[in-house]
């Protein structure tokens, strides 16, 4: 009987045994030798290093010549080159068709900030699945769940409309599982805002976004808003005419003004109000609250440069990577149109004020994230993140501090520092190999020699081929 049972087991078990013991094909380890590692922790660059990647992790880092190289590894002689963590664009709009532009520019992670319609969770799940399966080359994705606004909204198709505290709480309870965070917009009513903030705290959900015109930025920080986008509401909160300016904003929202100048695109007179009545004491108090509460800033400085210098950005030669149809849409969009001559000095002054505020807040300990608002007229996917890093340096950040806004800071923001954000043993292998030192000139982040995405090495030749295909497709008639 025992012998019959054993024979029966042998008939049943072989497929299972083979399934478990069949050798799995593993990618060759990747080894960079003689490379200078800039790990983004803030320590000085480490020259003459060897780094080993096994599957999707950094498994060893040490001095070249003192670290053994795994047998059969793909070895990359990185003499004269610099290795940094993969970059994150923390304010991204777009479709998966632009992912090649992101990867070719060293962007291995994105925070999706738009398009939260009913099909949104399914779309994000599909992209993540295809990226994991290797059928779609793309970055790691963090994405909003519900996009919440008030009844007076410019985005009725994609926003969840909330008009009172009860609806705000319900929107969080029902929508919390649809994304990684909640995004709010300008028109969210005051009482609904505070109910939403309280419900987010109870449900363990973070909320980010635009500053509702009914709420002071310091109040929002105290209520737990995790990140403020575009510096929205900041200059109003720092003004001696705050109540009057807020009244103008509310009128613009409630009338659904087509220009909404008082929110995102103030005219020369309104800019003068913002800047001439700027109160350094109020600004310092606001900054102190941001620091105390851990309220991140994602200022999208590139947006404010666009606002001031639309003509210059509309001539950007890198627009060759944007489809002709998209360029036409941007040209027709009032936000990408010519800056009126009489508006230009005021707009430039506002841009410079935002640079100064960024520096002031940063030096006071407020934490920053690099976001491009890519997809906005003339803000080009991929390349615009490098422009944002350069603007941080222009504002007064060191190159290392600017680099951190797109590397270690996003990892901290998402609570993922154990696996991302720096070049360290045990971290996921999202890396960018540069031909020049970004700590000497932040523009060197654009001199990309290779990109590693989740352990896959994409050499310069392949990156250039990707860009060539994007350009060819973009310029089809």
N, C-alpha and C positions, 0 to 999 in steps of 0.2 A: 504493500500500500504506500509506504514511504517513497519507494522508487517511482511509482506511478505519479505521485504528487510532485516529486522533483522533476520528472519529465514534462509534466504539464506546466510547471513554473518556467522551465526552460523555453517552452513554446511561447509563453506569454511575455516573458521578461526581455528577450533580446532587443526588441525595438527600443524599450525604455533604457536598457543598458547602453546601447549604441548612441541613443540620443544624448546621454550624459557624458559619454566618454569620447565621442567623436571630436577630433581636434578642431578647434575654432581658428579660423584665419584671423590673425591679429595684424594690424598695420605695423610696419617697421618703426622702431623708435626713431625720433628725430633729435638730432644733436646739433646745437649751435656751439662752435668753438671760437675762441679769441674775440668774444663779443663783449661790448661794454653794456652792463645791465643798469638801467635806470628803473628801479623797482617801484617808484611813486610813493614810497613811504616818507620821503623827505630827506633820506640820507644821501650822501654824495654818490655819484655814479661809480660803479665798480668795474674797472677795466679788466681785460684778459680773463674772462669768465667762460666756463662751459656750462651749458644748460641742457638737460635731457628731458624729453617729452615721451611718455609712454601712454599710448592710446590717447586719452584726452586730458592728461594731468602732467604738471611739471613734477618729475620724480627725483630730480637731483640738480643741484647748482653748486659749483665749486670752481676753484682756480684751474684754468686750462693747464694740462700737464699733470695735475694732481687728482683728477677725477677720471675714473675708468669709463670707457665708452662701450655701451652694449654691443654685442656681436650682431652684425647685420644691420646696424643702424644707418639711417640716411644722415650723413654728416654735412653740415653747412659751415664752411669757413667764413666766419663773420668778422674777419679782421677789418678794423676801421668802421664798424657798424654799431648801432645802438638799439637795444631791445627795450621796449616799453610795454605796459599792459595794453590790451585792446581798449579802444575808446568807446564811450557811450554818448549817444545824442539823447539828452534828457527832455527834449521837447520836439517830438517828431510828428509830422503829418505826412501821409503818402500811402502808396500801395506797394505790394511786393514787387512790382515791376521795377522799382528803383533800388531794390536790394543790391544789385551789382555795383551801383554807385557807392553804396555804403561800405561794402566789403573792400572795394578797391581803394577806399579812403581810410581803411583801418578801423572802421566803426563796427564793432562786434556785439554791440548791445544798444537797444533803443527803448525809450519810454513813449509808447503810442499815446497821443493826447487828443485824438478826434475820432469821429464817425461811430458813435455809440448807438447805432440803430438796433432793431431786433435781431438782425442777422450777425451782429458784431461778435458775440461770443463764439459762434460757430466758425466765423472767418478766422479769428485769432487761433482757435484750436486747430483748424486745418493747417494754417501756416506753421505753427509749432510742430505739428506732426510731420509735415513734409520736410522741415528743416532737420528734425531729429532723424528722419528716415534717409536723409541725403538726397532727396529728389528736388529740394529747393535750397539753394545756397542763400543763407540769410543770417541775420544777427539773432542774439538772444532777445526775447521780447517780454517786456512788462507793459501791460495795457490797462487803460481805464475800464471800469465797469460802467455804471450809470453816469451820464453827463446831465447835470441838474441845473435848471434855470427857472426863472419866474415866468409868469404868464406873458409878460411883455418880453419876447425873445426874438432874436434874429435867426434862431436855429430850431424852429418848431418840428422839423422832420426828425432830427437826431436827439434832441434834448428831452429828458423827462421833465415835465412841467410841474412845478411845485409852488403852491400859493399860500400854504399855511403850515404850522408846525406838525399837525397830524400827517399830512401828506409827505412832509419831509422825512419823518421817522419811517413811514411805510416804504418810501423809496429806498432807504438804506437797507431795511430788512429784506426786501424782495430782490434788491439788485446787488447785494454785497458779494454774491457768488459769481457774478458775471465778469469780474475783472480783478485786478490787483489793487485798485484804489478807486476812489470817487473823484470826479472832477466837477467843480462848480463854476458858474458863469456870472456875468455882471448883474443880471436882473433878479437874483435870488432874494426874496424879501427878508427883512431883518429878523423877524421872529422865526421864520422858517430856517434861516441860517443857524441860529443858536440851537434850535431843536435838532437840526442835522448834525451839528458838531457834537452835541450830547449823545445822540444815537450812535454816531461813529465811534465815540469813545466806548460806549457800552458793548458794541458789536466787534470791537477790535479792528475797525476799518480806518484807514487813513484817507484824508481828503485834501485835495490840492486844487489849484486853479486860479481863476481871475478873482480879483477883490470885488465882491458885490458892492454896488454904489451906495447901499444903505448901511454899510458897516465900515467902521474905522479899521485900518490895517493893524493897529495895535490890539484892538479888541479881537480881531480874527486870530492873531497870534496867540493871545491869552486863551482863546477857545480851542486851540489845538490844530489849527490849519498847518499842514506839514510843509507845504511849499507854496510860495507865491510866484506866479508867472508874470513875466514882462515888467516887473516892478509896479504892477497895477495897484493903484491906491496909495502908493508910498508918498509921492510928492503932495498929494491932497492932504494926507494925514500930517505932513510936516509944514503945512501952510497956516499962516495967521488968519486966512480967509477960508478955513476948512468948511465951515457950515454953508457959506455961500457957494463954494465950488461943488460941494456935495449936492446942493439943491439943483445946480445946473446939470449935474450928472443924472440925477433922478429924473429930471424933466426930459432929458435926452432919451433915457431908457423907456420911460413910460409913453413917450410920443413915437417910439420906434424911429427916431431920427435916422435918415438914410446915411448920414455922415458920421454920427456918433462922435463928433469931434471931442467932446468933453471926456470921453473914455479912452480911446486909443489913438486918436489923431487930432489933438488940440490945434486950434488956429493960433495965429501970432498973438492975438490979444489974450487968449487963454494961457498960452505959454508964459507971457509976461506976468499974468496973475500968479501962476505956479512958481515962477522963479524969483520975482521981485518980492513976493511975500513968504519966501522960504525962511523958516525959523530954525536956526541951528540948534536951539535948545529942544524944540519939539522933535527934530530929526534925531538928536542924540538919545532922547527918551524912547523913540520908536526902535532905534537900533538896539538899545539895551534890552528891550522886550523881545526882539527877535533872537538875540543871543541867549537870553535866559530861557526862553521857551523852546529853543532849538528849531526855530522856523527857518527852513531853507529858502534861499532865493535862486530862482532860475530866470535871470533878467532878460535873456534873449537879446543881448546888446546889438546883435546883427540886425534885428528888427528896427531898433531905434536909429541905426546907421542908415538903413533903407529909408526910413521916414525922412531923414535929413538929406540924403544923397541918392535919391531914386535914379536920377539921370546917370550917375556914375555906375551904379549897379546894373542898370539896364543895358549897359555896354560891356558887361563882363564877358570876356571871350569863353569862359567856361559854360556859358549858356548853350554851347554846342552839344552838351550832354542832355539837354532838355528838349522834348519833342516840339516840333513846329506848332502843333495844335496847342500844347500847353503854353508856349511862348505867346501865342496869339491871345489866349485867355488872360494871361498876365498883362499884356499890353492894354487890353480892354478894361481891366480891373482898375478902379479909381485909386486903389492903394499902390499900384505899380505905375501910376501915371506921372507925368512931369511935375516937378516941384515948382509952384508959382514963384516967380522971382521975388515978390514981396514977402513970401513966407520963408524963404531959404535961410536968412540970418537967424530967425527965431528957432527954426527947427534944428539948425546946427547947435545953437546954444542949449537946447533941450537935450540933445544927444550928449553933449559935453557934460551936462549936469548929471546925467545918469552914469556916465563913466566915473565922475567924482564921487557920487553917492555909493557906487559899488566899491570903490577904494576905501571910503570912510567906513562902510559897514564891514568890509573884509578885515580891515586893520583892527576893528573892534571885536572880532571873533565870530561874526555871522558867517554861516557856512553857505557855499555857493555850488551850483550845478551848471554845467555847460549844456545849453540847449539852443538849437538853431532856429526853431520854428520853420524848419524846411518845408517847402510846399507853399509858403507865402510868396507873393509875386517877387520874382528875381532872387529869391533865397534858394540856392541850388542844393539839392540833396547831396550829402556826403561832403562836398568841399566847404559848405557853409559852417560846419562844425570847426574846421581849422580856422576859419575867419573869426569865429567866436573866441577861440583860445587866444588869438592874436589881440582881440579887443580887450580881453582880461588883462593882458600884459600892458596894453596901452592905458588901461585904467589904473595901473600901479601894482598889479600882482607880479610876483617873480615868475619866470617860466615854469619852475617846479610847481608853484601854487596854481598856475593856470592849468598845467597838465593834470593836476589832482582833481580839478573840477569835472574832468571827463573820465577819471579812472577810479581812484580810491574813494572819492566822495559819493558817486553813484552806488558803489558797493556798500558803503555805510548807510546810505539813504534806504536801501532795500533790505538791510540786515543780512547782506551776503558776503561780508568781508572774509568769512572763513573759506570762501571758494573763489572769489573774484577780486579785481581791483588793484592788485599788486603783482609783481613778479617774484613769487616765493614758492618754495617747495610745497607741494600738496595742492596748489591752486589749479583751477581749470586752465587749460592752455589756450587762452585768447591773448594773442601777442601781436605786436607790430615791430618789424625790423626796419630801422631807418638808416639812410646813408649819411646822415649828419646829426650833430648833437642838438636836441631841442632845448637843452638847458642853456646853450649859448645863444640860440635864436629860436623862438617858438615856431617860426615859420618852417623850421626843419621837420615838424611833424608831417609836412606834406611830401617830404622826400622819402617815399615808401619803397623799400626794396622787396619786402615780403610781408605777408599777413598769415597768422596762424589762427584758424577759427575752430574752436573745440578740438584741437589737436591735429587739424588738417593743415598742412603747409601749402600755401598758395604763393608761388614764386613771382618775381617781377614780370616775367614774360607772360604768365597767365593773367596777371592783373592788368597789364597793358592790353592784352587781347580782349578782356572783359570791357574795358573802357572803349576800345575801338568798336566793339559790337554795339555798345550803348550809343555811341556817337552816330554810327551808321543808321541805326534804327531811328534815332531822334531826328535825323535830317532827311528822312524820306518825305517826298512831296505828297 
